[in-house]
Amino acid sequence: MTKQKKAAALKYGEGNFAPIITASAKGFMAQKMLELAKEKKIPIVQDQGLSEVLSVQEVGAEVPQETWEALAKIFAFVIKLEKKHDIATQN
């Protein structure tokens, strides 16, 4: 049996105490979210444990506190990628 694909989109804006869930989907719609993210060159991080937790949260809610440490590592990774990409495109 194949596990149903799950996806969540997050935004960490100024003034927010924690990242906000901006979209969440399962199955076909999760696949469409991932395809759109790839098309728009939005970084994708695959983490089954986080997707399990985040996919059951309400859109517009802050992410649960138990995910903060893992998400901090992910946001640091994404920022590093963005900086590396900026340097690559400037050359």
Buried (B, 14 or more C-beta within 10 A) or exposed (E): EEEEBBBBBBEBEEEEEBBBBEBBBBEEBBEEBBEEBEEEEEBEBEBEEBBEBBBEBEEEEBBBEEBEEBBEEBBEEBEEEEEEEEEEEEE
